[in-house]
Every structure is written in C-alpha cells, then in structure tokens.
Amino acid sequence: MKLNASIIHQELSSSFSVEMTGSGRSDLHLGPPQLYTGGEIEFQNDHLYVMAASALPQRPKFPKDAVLVCVGNSMRLNHYKESGTVLCVLDPVELLTVFVILQELYNRFDAWNSRLFELYQSDADIQQYLDASLPLFGRPMFVLNANFGTIASSVPAGTEPGRIWEQDEKEISQDSMEIFLTESALALDVHGPFRMDLKHAKPLCVNLFDSSNRYIGCLWIDLDDTKARPDYDSIAARLAEVLEKVIQHTPSLMVSTQGTVRQVLSNLLEGLPIDPNQRWLLSAFGNGSQFVGVSFHVLSSHSQMPLPYICNTIEQTFPNSVAFPKNQSAVAFLNIAEFLQGDFFDQKALGEKLKPLLYAMKLTCGISNRFDDLSKASICFRQAEIAFENGSIAMPHLNYYFFSSFTLMELVSNSLGGLPAETYYPEGMKKILEHDKTSEVNYLETLRVFLEENMSYSSAARLLYVHRTTLIDRIHRIEAETGIDLSDPNERLHLHLLIKAMELEEFIQKQ
C-alpha cells in the first residue's frame, strides 16, 4: 500500500525529533522506502528515499513528488528542500533503525489493506471494516447512514467517553449531533476528509456517496484532541473509498428491515397498494404489538434540524418504532408496549416521554388512537393529523394532542359538510334563538344542559340552579312554543349536534 509524507512524518515524530520541509502531496502516492548508502542514483517521483546526511549526492535532480528521509543534517539538504519534500531526523540514530521503522510502517498498512480486501471478498458487514481499522486509528469510529443513524461503531477498550459519544449505546451523543447539525458544520455535498468544529471536539468526517453521487452516509472519527493530524485524513479517505465500494456492491448494508418497513408505510400513506409480501413484512414487524401514529410538525420554519435526523432520534427514543419524513413534517408509528398496563394505555406516560424530545427538537405533534395492524397506518396517520389540527386551535399552549380528545369535535365538524351550522337549523331552533334575544330565560342553554344530562330533570335542574318543577315547566314551554318533540331520538340527536356545532363555531371565532 502506498503512503504519503504526512503519515511518514507522524510515524517518525513519535520516536524522534523530525523537521519536515515541503508540504508533500496529500494523496497516497509513495511506494515502500528505498535505502541509499552511496553511488549513482536517479531520483524519481512518487518514491521514498532513506539516506544518511553524509551520503547525500551533490545537487542531483530531485523531483517535486519525491520524498527524502535524511538521518542527520547537512548543508546539501538545502538543494533537496528547494525541489521536493524532506524529512530530516535530527536525533542521533542509526540509518538502519529509521529504515526498519519505515518498513514496519508499510508492513502495517499493507496488512490493513489486505484485510480490507479479504473482507470485501467475504461480503463482510460495515462493522467488520471498522473493527479491522480500529488499531490503525486508535480512536472511536462511527459510520452513519443518510438518516444520521449509527450503522456501525468501534471503540478502543478502556476509552473514556467524552461529550461526543455515549458509552452505553456507542453512538454519537445527541448534544454533539445537534451542534453538528444546527451550526451547519456538515455539508452533505463535501467530498474528501473535513473536520467539524463542535467547540468541545473536532471530529474527522468523510461523507459517503453512491455511484450517482448521492449522499448515503458519513464516516466519523472522534479525535482525542483538536490538533490537526493530516496523516489521519488520507487514511480516513482510503477507508471511506473502500466503504463506498462495499455499500455500492451490497446496498442493503445501509438499509435494515426497519428501513424497508418505513418505505412500505410511506407508500401506504401515499395511497399506493402493497403486495402480499409487504403486508407480511408489516405483520412480522408488528408481531402483535400495539402502536400509535404520530404526526410531528416543526414549530419554526427556521429550524435547522434535518427531518431524517429527527426521525432517527425518534426511533432511538422509542424502540421497535419507525419514523420517516413526509413533506415538511415527520411521521412515526410508535410501539407503545412500555405504556400498556394490561388493557390500559397510559397516555400521560407517553406524553411525558415525548416532552423532552418535542422541546429539544422544537416540535409539536398529534397522536392517533392505538392500533395493532400496521396495514391500517393511513387511517391512524389521518387521526394524528386531525389531532394536531384541532389541538393547535383548541389548546395551542400544549405541544402534543391525542385524537381521543377531539373525536367529537371532528365528528361534529364533518357532519356540517363545510357549511355553517345555521344551514341545518329546524324551525324550532330558529324560534329558540329568537326567544333568547329578548328573554332573561335562556332556552338554548336550558336545552343544552338538559340534553347533556341525558334528559334527567334532577341533574339538569341542579346545574341550572332551578327547582326541578321549574325545569319541567320550562321544557314543556319550549316544546309547546317551538314545536320540538324531545321524545323523538332523531330530533334530540339533530338538536344536540347543532348545539355542539354552534359551540365549535363560537370557539373558532374567538380564536
């Protein structure tokens, strides 16, 4: 495997005092070291030469892409420094000692490169590539997918977690990821190694792309300090190049069963049919569990949190759940096993678990009724949307709304067919409203309480603060003056729906 001057400089600097002149190329272009002890030599580009200062040829032609490792200092080095890259070992050391160190360095990289090739031949997964590369980097390494989820991670034994990653999950911490995203440190179209400034760390990243130049993920390496290490850059770029080839060969490495379920559910919400195999997949994923559909909406249009990252965070917070972007919002189907106590669904506990997520991501959401058949996802998504729409109007101070709190509101609203409530007034209702304009006794309020109390004179009289006999007389007068027959269940339903519709219209107008 070929290396570059930065890698060689870093290796020698770990043992000796080394002075480097010339920037050298960043790509891996230098072949194995060549030991020079004297005689004629024709220096060539992309070659690494090792020699003692006392044996330096006088003023030879030294190409700019050649690299010289010189043990000892000499005035003759000035000529080489003017042309190419020179690494001068200043400590008193044997020439062969330096040469052996460089041979061992090349052997180490050759072994790594051979191991990557073996893994490629054996259709290994991403995790095995990271494990094989860990000894070379010696730092925590992660591969993220396009949704910013951790596909694989490899951490040296005994490494203390910092703010950048979490010990238990061996995943990048939410704090680091939020800075990573909100500060726009990551450009999804950047090719080649780059460092992100997370204030408390400067991780090295290399974006991964498919054959169509579409972003598919990122290689992330947690460096132990903020010091620039150009030797890491070229190695990381080489590893990223191999990972891209692996992923292009086996795209499923970056897509889990969960990812396939997301796509099937997304198709359902778009009104597309699903085949028997996809239906079976949903059934197998659900495995008899109960879910709720949740429609997440960003509170501010200026939020910089990408929807794929929001979805990934939702899935991390709620195990065995799926989430995916839809238009400018996110949709999730949350497994609610942890919130079930027998047949009782603890909605309050779900809300409490959602609160920190909603606050951190600046979200609000609507939540459907629970269900156990993922093939009915589109119905539950609609419930969640209805909960969000009605909740945003009725209770704007909250950040999550359950559909069960708004079923009657939605039913009444839909029953009007988009027309005002007065469209459906019977003659009797018109007479009630005319009466209430001039009378101190409110027939509409009397009728509302009487119907809501299931026509119980005693209960309604108590709420209206009148005697039971007074209420009986008033109901009789209402029926006699308006022609309303409260013994008719259809007429009662008609009146009750109208009263609810009138309350809803009044509420919306006030908002």
N, C-alpha and C positions, 0 to 999 in steps of 0.2 A: 504493500500500500504506500502511496506517496504522501508526503507531509509538506509542511511549509516552514518558513523561518520562525514564525511566532511559536509554533509548537516546540521546535528545537530550542529556541531561546528559553522558553519556560522550563523545559526539562533540565537544561544545563544550569539555569539560575537556581534551581532547587539544591544544587551541590556546590556551585562555585560563584565567584563574582564574575559576571559576564557583561560586557559592553556591546550593545548592538548598534551598528551604523547602517542606515538604509532601511526603508520600510519593508521591503520584500513584498512579494505577492501574497494575497490572502487565500487564494485557492490552493488546493493540494497538488503541487507540481514537482516536488523534489524527490528523486529516487534515493535509494539507500546510500549511506555515506561511503565515500571513496578515500582511502588513506594514502597520503602523498608523503614520501620520505626523501625525494630528490630526483633529479633527472629531468628530461624533457617532458612537457605536458601541454596539451591543448585544452584549455578550459572551455566547457560547453554550457549552454543554457539548461536550466532545469536539473542541474547536477549539484550535489552537496559534497564539498571537499573538506577534508580534515588534515591539517598540517601544522608543523611547529613553525614559530616565527623565524627561527634560524634557517629554515629550509625554503623560505618564500622565494620563488623565482622573481628576478628583477623586471619590473614593468612589462609583464605579459599582457596579452589581450584578454581582459576579464569581462565576459558578457553581463549585462544588467540583470538577467534572470538566473544567474548562478549565485550560490551561497557558499561563503568560505567560513569555516570554523578554524580559528587560529589560536593555538596554545602559546601564550606569551605575546609580548608587544614588540613592535618594530616600526621603524620609520618607513619601511617598504609598504606597510599596510595602507598608507595614505593613497597610494595609487589604486589599490583594490576598492577602497571606500568610495573613491570618486566614480567608480563604474558600477559596482554591484552591491550586494548585502554582505556585511562582515560581522561575525560574532567573535569577539576577542575574549578568550578566557584569561583573566588577569591573575588568578591564583597560580602558584607554582604546582603543577600537576603533570604527570606523565602523559605523553601524547596517546599512548595505547589505552590509558584509563578513560580518556574522553571518547575515544573511538568505540570502546566496548559499551559505554553508556548509550551512545547513539545507536549502536547495533541492537541493544536490548530494547531501546525505544521503538525502533522499527519492527522488531520481532513482536512486541506487544500489540502494535497497531495491526500488523499482519494477522495475528491470531484473532483479533476482534473482527477484522474484515472477513476472515474465513468463517468465523462463527455466524456472522450475519448472512453469509451466502448459504451456509448449512441450514439455517432457519428458513430461509426463503425456499430452499429445495424441499423442506419438510412441511410446508404450509403452516408454519407456526403462527401463533396469535401475537398481537401487539405487545402483550405483557412480557413475552419471552425476549423480544427485542430490547425492551427496557432493562430487563434483568441482565442480559448479556452486555449492555453498555454501562451499567452502573459502576463497575470497577474503574472504568476509564474516566468517568466524570466525578465520581465520589460524592455526588450531591443528589438530593431528592429530584426525581424526574416524573413528569406527568405528560400524558397525551390526552388532549381534549377533542371532542367531536364538534361538529358545526353548531350544536346547541350549547356549547361550553360545558358539557358534562364530561366527567373523568372516565375515559375508556380504560386506561391502564396507569399504574403508578409504581415506582420502585424507589425505596428509601433505604439508605445505608443503616445497618443495625446500630442502635445506640444514638442515632441522630436526634437531637432535641428539636421538637417542633418550634418554629418561630411564628410570627404573625401571619406568615404567608401560606402555611398549610396546617392541617389538623391531624393530630396523631391517630385518633381512633379510626377515622374514615380514610386516612392517607389521601385526602383530597385537598385542593386549594381552598383556603378559608373564604367564607362569604365576604368578610371585610376586604380581603385582598382583591377578590373578583369584582367587588363593587367599585373600588378605586380604579381597577384595571379598565372598567367599562365607562364609568362616569367621567373620568378625566380624558377620555378618547385616546388613551395611550395605545390601544390596539387598532391598527388599520388592517382590515381584512384583505386588502389587495397588496400588502407589502410582501415582497419576495426576499428571501435571504434572512440571516440572523439579525435580530434587533433586540435592544433592551428596553424594558418598561420602567418608568420611574414611579414606584409605589410609595415613595417617601421613606419607608422603612426597609426597602429592599429593591434590588434592580435585577429581577429575573431575566434570564435569556430566553427568547422565544424565536421559533421558526414556524411560520404558517405553512400549512399543508394544502396542496391543491390537487385536483384530479386532472385527467387528460384534457378536459375542456377549460382548464384554468379557473375552475370554480372552487371557492374556499370550502374545505372539508374538515378542518380542524387545526390544531396547533400543538407543537412540541414545546413544553415549558420546563425549564431547568432552574431550580432555586439555587442561586449562587450564595455562598456564605458571606460575601461582603460586596461592597459597591465598587471595588476596584475593577477596572477593565481587564478582562482576560481574553485577548484576541485569539489565543490558542483554542479556547472553548468554541468560538464562533465557527471555525472551519469544521471541527469535529461534529458539532450540532447540525451544521448544514449537510454533512455527509450522512448522518443518521436520518435526518428528515428526508433526504433524497431516497434512501432505502425504504423508509416507511411509506412514502408516496407510491413507490413501485409495488409494495406489498398490498396496499389498500386498493390500487387500481386492479391488481390481479384478483383480489378477494374483497370486494366492496362490503360484504356482509360483516367484516371485522369491525366496521364502524357503525353497524346497524344491528341492534338487538331485537329480540322478539317484541319487546316493548315498542321499538320503532315501527315495526310492521303493524302493530295494533293501532298506533297513532294514525298511520296512513289510512287504515280501514275505517276508523272512526271519523276521520276528516272527510272521507268520501261519503259516508252516511250523512254528515251534516250538509254536504253539498247536494244531497238528493240523488246521489249515484247508487245504483244497485250493487249488492255484494253477492258473491257466488257462495256455494256451499262450503268451500274450503275456508273462506274468510269468516263465514258465520261460525264454523267450528273453532277457528282461531280465537274469536271473541269469547266463545263459550269456555274454551280451555283457559284463557287468561283470567276470565272472571271466576271460574271454578266455584260457583255458588256463592261468591261474596256479594255484599251489597255495596252500592255506590251512590254518590250524588253527583249530578252535573253542576259545574260551577263556571260561570261566565265572568272572567276578570277584565276590568277596564282600568286603563291608566288615568289617574286623576288629572295629570297635567300633560298637555301636548308637548311640553318641553322636556319631558323625562328622557334621559339618555340610556335607560336600561333596555337593551335589546330584548324583544319578545322571546327569542329562543333561550336566552339566559333566564328570564323569568320562568319559563316553562320548566327548565331543568331544575331550578330551585324549588319549584312546587313539587316535582317528583321526588326530590331529595327529602323534602319535609314530610311528604305523605307516601310511605312505602306502598308498592304494588298499585300505584296510580299512574295515570297517563295525562300529559298536558301537551298542547301544541298551539301555535299561533293561528288565529283566524281573523283576517282583515287587520284591523288595528287593535285587536284585543287578544286575549288568550282563553282557551277553553281547557277545562280539566274534568276528568272523571275520577273522583277521589274514592279510594277504598275506605269505608267507614267502620271496619271491623273493630278498631280500638274505641269507637264511640257507642258501641252497642252493648247493652246490658240485658241479655235475654232478647225480648222483642222491643225493648225501649231504646229509642235513638236519642242520645244526649246531644241535642243541637247546641246547647250552651257550651259544652266542652269543645265541639268542633269550632265554634266561633272564637273561643279563647285561643285555640291553636292557630287559627287563621290570623288573628290580630297582629302579631309581630311581623308576619310576612307581608300583610297588607300595608303596614306602616313603613317597613323598610323599603318596599318596592313602590310605594305611593300608588296603591291600587284600591279599588272598591269592587265588590262582586255581588252577584245574585246566585242563589243556591236552590237547586231543584228538590223535589221530594226524592226519597231514597228509592232505588230500584235494583233489580238483580239480573236484568237482561240487557247486556251492552248493545244488542242489536236494536234496542229502542232508544239509543243515545240521542237521536234527533228530537224526540219528544221532550226528553229531560233537559236538553240544551235550550229548547224553547221556554220551558218552565223557568230556567235560570235567567234567561233574558227578560222574561216578564217580571220576575222578582227584582231584578236590577232596575228596570224601567219604572216600576211602581214605587219601589223603595226609595229611589233617588228623589221622587216627588214627595212622597208621604213622610219620609224620615231622612232628610238629607244630612243630618248630623251623624248618622251611623255609616259604617263602611262595609257592612255585609247584610244581606237581606235574604230571608228564606221565603220560598214560593208559598209555603203553607200560610204565611201571614197575609197573603194578598190574593188568595184564590177567589174569595167572594167579590173583591174589588174588580178583578179581571172578568169574572163571570158577568157581573152587572154591566161593566163597560162593554163587553162583547154583545150582550143582549140588546144594546141600543143600536147596533149596526152603524155606529158612527154618527147617528142623528142625535139632536138634543132630546132630553127627557120629555119635554113638553109635547113632542111629536106623539107620544103614546098616552097622553092624558085622556081618561074617560071623562064623560060629562060630570060624574060625581066628584072627581078630583078638581076639576075647574071650579065647581061650586064651593069646595072646601077652601081653596085658595082665595076666592072672592070673599068668603065669610071672614077669614082671618085678617083681611085688610082693615076691617072696621071693628072687630070684636076683641074684647080682652081675653076671651076664652079661645085658646089655640086648638082648633080641631085637628090640624095636621100633626102637632106634637102629641095630642091625645091618641090619635090613631097609630102613630109610630110606636109609642110605648106599649100600647095595648097589643099590637101585633108581635113585637119583640118579646113580650112576656107570655106568648102563646095563648092570648085571649083570656088570661087569668085576671079577673076583676080585682081580686085582693092584692096581688102582686103589683099590678099596674097602678091601682089607687095609691099604694104606699109610695111608689116612685114619683107620682104626680102630686103628692101631698093633698089628696082629697079623700072624702069619705067614700066607701065602696058604693053606697047607694047613689051618691052624686055621680060617680063614674058610670054606673049602669044607666042612669037617666041621660047622661051626655052621649053615650054610644047610641042609645035609641034615637036621640035627636039627630045625630049625624046620619044615621041610616034613613030616617024619615025625610030629612031636608035634602039629601044628596041622591037618594035612590040606590045607595051602595048596599049590597047584601053580604054582610060578613060571614054568613053561614055557608057561602059558596067558596070552596077551597081555591078554585081557579081565580076568583075575584080577589081573594085575600093575597094570593101569590102575585097577581098583577100589581096590586097596590103596594105590597112590600118591596117589590123590585123597583118600582117607580120612586118610592121614598129613598131607597138606597142610592139610586141613580142621582136623585136631586142632591143628596148629601155629598156624593162624589163630585158633582159639578161645582157645588159651592166650595168644596175644599180646594179643587184645582184653581178656581178663580182667585181664591185668597193667596195661593202660592204664586 
